[in-house]
């Protein structure tokens, strides 16, 4: 599988950017994760980082080489965050 990934996030008016972007892939599957920050709330960047880390680590464990049920994967791992 060939692909090109471009990531871009704009900070906006706040003094720091809470948004996080991540990706993970196997031989036959690709996961793209966008975790929008919490609108300047305290520790929003930590929550966003936890979300992308949880999703990408689970994908690396389970996508061998694909996920049997992408919907189930998303539901279960979003609940973990």
Helices and strands as residue ranges (DSSP letters): E 20-25, E 30-35, H 44-62, H 70-80
